Amino acid sequence: MLKKTQGRKKIEIKRIENTSNKQVTFSKRRAGLFKKAGELSVLCGAHMAVIVFSSANKVFCYGHPDIHAVIESYQNGLSSVVGADDKAQEVVIAE
């Protein structure tokens, strides 16, 4: 039986010059990164914060259980996050 599609192709990892393609790639990969972070936190019970700065100077954040609690815990040198509920939080901060 012959394959009908070529499947996923391996891409060369290099800077994307086309602005439109760069924005689409950034959005898709950011969503994938946040999804993986969420899966890791659910599967392993990990507390995490992911902060991404775009080339358009926008900040995108993901935190589980709460990004502010995770960052505060990190800054204070605590080994666990205190005072946070058990829901993931995604924040977009536009400048």
CYANA upper distance limits for C-alpha pairs under 8 A (distance plus 0.5 A):
 16 ILE  CA     21 ASN  CA      7.66
 16 ILE  CA     22 LYS  CA      6.12
 17 GLU  CA     21 ASN  CA      8.48
 17 GLU  CA     22 LYS  CA      7.49
 18 ASN  CA     22 LYS  CA      6.50
 19 THR  CA     23 GLN  CA      6.72
 20 SER  CA     24 VAL  CA      6.88
 21 ASN  CA     25 THR  CA      6.56
 22 LYS  CA     26 PHE  CA      6.52
 23 GLN  CA     27 SER  CA      6.67
 24 VAL  CA     28 LYS  CA      6.73
 25 THR  CA     29 ARG  CA      6.48
 26 PHE  CA     30 ARG  CA      6.34
 26 PHE  CA     54 SER  CA      8.24
 27 SER  CA     31 ALA  CA      6.68
 28 LYS  CA     32 GLY  CA      6.73
 29 ARG  CA     33 LEU  CA      6.50
 30 ARG  CA     34 PHE  CA      6.69
 30 ARG  CA     52 VAL  CA      8.35
 31 ALA  CA     35 LYS  CA      6.59
 32 GLY  CA     36 LYS  CA      6.66
 33 LEU  CA     37 ALA  CA      6.68
 34 PHE  CA     38 GLY  CA      6.63
 34 PHE  CA     50 VAL  CA      8.05
 34 PHE  CA     62 TYR  CA      6.86
 35 LYS  CA     39 GLU  CA      6.71
 36 LYS  CA     40 LEU  CA      6.62
 37 ALA  CA     41 SER  CA      6.74
 37 ALA  CA     48 MET  CA      8.06
 37 ALA  CA     50 VAL  CA      8.36
 38 GLY  CA     42 VAL  CA      6.75
 38 GLY  CA     64 HIS  CA      7.77
 38 GLY  CA     88 ALA  CA      7.93
 39 GLU  CA     43 LEU  CA      6.48
 40 LEU  CA     44 CYS  CA      6.29
 40 LEU  CA     45 GLY  CA      7.94
 40 LEU  CA     46 ALA  CA      7.28
 41 SER  CA     45 GLY  CA      5.39
 41 SER  CA     46 ALA  CA      4.88
 41 SER  CA     47 HIS  CA      6.66
 41 SER  CA     48 MET  CA      7.63
 41 SER  CA     64 HIS  CA      7.37
 42 VAL  CA     46 ALA  CA      7.69
 46 ALA  CA     64 HIS  CA      8.35
 47 HIS  CA     63 GLY  CA      8.13
 47 HIS  CA     64 HIS  CA      5.89
 47 HIS  CA     65 PRO  CA      6.74
 47 HIS  CA     70 VAL  CA      7.20
 47 HIS  CA     80 SER  CA      8.38
 47 HIS  CA     81 VAL  CA      7.65
 48 MET  CA     63 GLY  CA      6.08
 48 MET  CA     64 HIS  CA      5.87
 48 MET  CA     65 PRO  CA      7.97
 48 MET  CA     67 ILE  CA      7.82
 48 MET  CA     70 VAL  CA      6.79
 49 ALA  CA     61 CYS  CA      7.69
 49 ALA  CA     62 TYR  CA      6.17
 49 ALA  CA     63 GLY  CA      4.78
 49 ALA  CA     64 HIS  CA      7.06
 49 ALA  CA     66 ASP  CA      8.45
 49 ALA  CA     67 ILE  CA      5.91
 49 ALA  CA     70 VAL  CA      6.78
 49 ALA  CA     71 ILE  CA      7.50
 50 VAL  CA     61 CYS  CA      6.08
 50 VAL  CA     62 TYR  CA      5.58
 50 VAL  CA     63 GLY  CA      6.81
 51 ILE  CA     59 VAL  CA      7.54
 51 ILE  CA     60 PHE  CA      6.34
 51 ILE  CA     61 CYS  CA      4.98
 51 ILE  CA     62 TYR  CA      7.07
 52 VAL  CA     59 VAL  CA      6.28
 52 VAL  CA     60 PHE  CA      5.61
 52 VAL  CA     61 CYS  CA      6.75
 53 PHE  CA     57 ASN  CA      6.78
 53 PHE  CA     58 LYS  CA      6.24
 53 PHE  CA     59 VAL  CA      5.14
 53 PHE  CA     60 PHE  CA      6.88
 54 SER  CA     58 LYS  CA      5.77
 54 SER  CA     59 VAL  CA      6.92
 54 SER  CA     60 PHE  CA      8.34
 57 ASN  CA     94 ALA  CA      8.28
 57 ASN  CA     95 GLU  CA      7.41
 58 LYS  CA     92 VAL  CA      8.26
 58 LYS  CA     93 ILE  CA      6.87
 58 LYS  CA     94 ALA  CA      5.56
 58 LYS  CA     95 GLU  CA      6.60
 59 VAL  CA     92 VAL  CA      6.60
 59 VAL  CA     93 ILE  CA      5.66
 59 VAL  CA     94 ALA  CA      6.84
 59 VAL  CA     95 GLU  CA      8.44
 60 PHE  CA     90 GLU  CA      8.20
 60 PHE  CA     91 VAL  CA      6.52
 60 PHE  CA     92 VAL  CA      5.16
 60 PHE  CA     93 ILE  CA      6.72
 61 CYS  CA     67 ILE  CA      7.97
 61 CYS  CA     90 GLU  CA      6.19
 61 CYS  CA     91 VAL  CA      5.50
 61 CYS  CA     92 VAL  CA      6.73
 61 CYS  CA     93 ILE  CA      8.50
 62 TYR  CA     67 ILE  CA      6.93
 62 TYR  CA     88 ALA  CA      7.99
 62 TYR  CA     89 GLN  CA      6.29
 62 TYR  CA     90 GLU  CA      4.90
 62 TYR  CA     91 VAL  CA      6.78
 63 GLY  CA     67 ILE  CA      4.41
 63 GLY  CA     68 HIS  CA      8.21
 63 GLY  CA     70 VAL  CA      7.73
 63 GLY  CA     88 ALA  CA      6.31
 63 GLY  CA     89 GLN  CA      5.62
 63 GLY  CA     90 GLU  CA      6.80
 64 HIS  CA     70 VAL  CA      8.05
 64 HIS  CA     86 ASP  CA      7.85
 64 HIS  CA     87 LYS  CA      6.99
 64 HIS  CA     88 ALA  CA      4.85
 64 HIS  CA     89 GLN  CA      6.62
 65 PRO  CA     69 ALA  CA      8.24
 65 PRO  CA     70 VAL  CA      8.10
 65 PRO  CA     84 ALA  CA      6.65
 65 PRO  CA     85 ASP  CA      6.58
 65 PRO  CA     86 ASP  CA      5.48
 65 PRO  CA     87 LYS  CA      5.55
 65 PRO  CA     88 ALA  CA      5.30
 65 PRO  CA     89 GLN  CA      7.24
 66 ASP  CA     70 VAL  CA      6.74
 66 ASP  CA     84 ALA  CA      6.55
 66 ASP  CA     85 ASP  CA      7.70
 66 ASP  CA     86 ASP  CA      8.33
 66 ASP  CA     87 LYS  CA      7.53
 66 ASP  CA     88 ALA  CA      6.61
 66 ASP  CA     89 GLN  CA      6.12
 67 ILE  CA     71 ILE  CA      6.67
 67 ILE  CA     89 GLN  CA      7.10
 68 HIS  CA     72 GLU  CA      6.53
 69 ALA  CA     73 SER  CA      6.48
 69 ALA  CA     81 VAL  CA      6.63
 69 ALA  CA     82 VAL  CA      7.44
 69 ALA  CA     83 GLY  CA      7.73
 69 ALA  CA     84 ALA  CA      6.73
 70 VAL  CA     74 TYR  CA      6.70
 70 VAL  CA     81 VAL  CA      6.31
 71 ILE  CA     75 GLN  CA      6.65
 72 GLU  CA     76 ASN  CA      6.60
 73 SER  CA     77 GLY  CA      6.56
 73 SER  CA     78 LEU  CA      5.59
 73 SER  CA     79 SER  CA      7.84
 73 SER  CA     80 SER  CA      7.29
 73 SER  CA     81 VAL  CA      6.11
 73 SER  CA     82 VAL  CA      7.86
 74 TYR  CA     78 LEU  CA      6.73
 74 TYR  CA     79 SER  CA      8.46
